[in-house]
C-alpha cells in the first residue's frame, strides 16, 4: 500500500480521502498545481507543477 501512495498525485490522494498523506506532502509547499490548485513540497507530487508565488507582505511599520 505504501508503494502505491508514492505514485499517487495530490488530486488522486484527495479523491481517495487520504488527508493525512496530503498534509505530509504539503508541510512546506514550494509548488502549486496548474490543474487542481493543490500545493506540495515536491513537483513530483503534482500533475502540472508551477512555482509557488512568493507572498508579498505589506509592512507599514
C-alpha positions as a printed NumPy array, in Angstrom:
array([[  0.   ,   0.   ,   0.   ],
       [  2.832,   2.41 ,   0.819],
       [  4.368,   1.941,  -2.633],
       [  1.019,   2.806,  -4.198],
       [  0.823,   6.043,  -2.188],
       [  4.186,   7.182,  -3.511],
       [  2.911,   7.028,  -7.081],
       [ -0.325,   8.931,  -6.43 ],
       [ -0.554,  12.65 ,  -7.141],
       [ -2.179,  15.125,  -4.747],
       [ -5.559,  15.26 ,  -6.533],
       [ -5.693,  11.452,  -6.541],
       [ -4.983,  11.41 ,  -2.805],
       [ -7.803,  13.916,  -2.255],
       [-10.213,  11.771,  -4.301],
       [ -9.344,   8.771,  -2.121],
       [ -9.753,  10.806,   1.087],
       [ -6.127,  10.364,   2.217],
       [ -5.874,  13.712,   4.   ],
       [ -3.026,  12.699,   6.313],
       [ -0.8  ,  11.913,   3.327],
       [ -1.754,  15.249,   1.741],
       [ -0.724,  17.018,   4.953],
       [  2.643,  15.217,   4.926],
       [  3.34 ,  16.214,   1.329],
       [  2.369,  19.85 ,   1.788],
       [  4.065,  20.784,   5.069],
       [  6.308,  23.367,   3.332],
       [  4.895,  23.862,  -0.167],
       [  7.136,  25.14 ,  -2.948],
       [  4.942,  24.317,  -5.975],
       [  1.274,  24.606,  -6.909],
       [ -0.62 ,  22.508,  -9.459],
       [ -1.883,  24.369, -12.505],
       [ -4.592,  21.725, -12.907],
       [ -6.204,  21.413,  -9.461],
       [ -4.559,  24.145,  -7.357],
       [ -3.061,  21.733,  -4.811],
       [  0.171,  22.788,  -3.102],
       [  3.046,  20.385,  -2.472],
       [  6.618,  20.254,  -1.22 ],
       [  7.92 ,  18.499,  -4.347],
       [  6.903,  18.856,  -8.015],
       [  6.731,  15.055,  -8.366],
       [  3.558,  15.08 ,  -6.264],
       [  1.591,  17.168,  -8.802],
       [  0.364,  16.683, -12.366],
       [  1.149,  20.217, -13.551],
       [  3.624,  21.794, -11.086],
       [  4.307,  25.522, -11.164],
       [  6.49 ,  27.542,  -8.788],
       [  4.526,  28.845,  -5.844],
       [  4.454,  32.644,  -5.98 ],
       [  6.184,  34.256,  -3.044],
       [  3.986,  36.104,  -0.59 ],
       [  4.23 ,  39.855,  -0.63 ],
       [  3.996,  41.212,   2.862],
       [  2.874,  44.778,   3.22 ],
       [  4.556,  46.167,   6.244],
       [  3.789,  49.747,   7.069],
       [  5.688,  49.728,  10.345]])
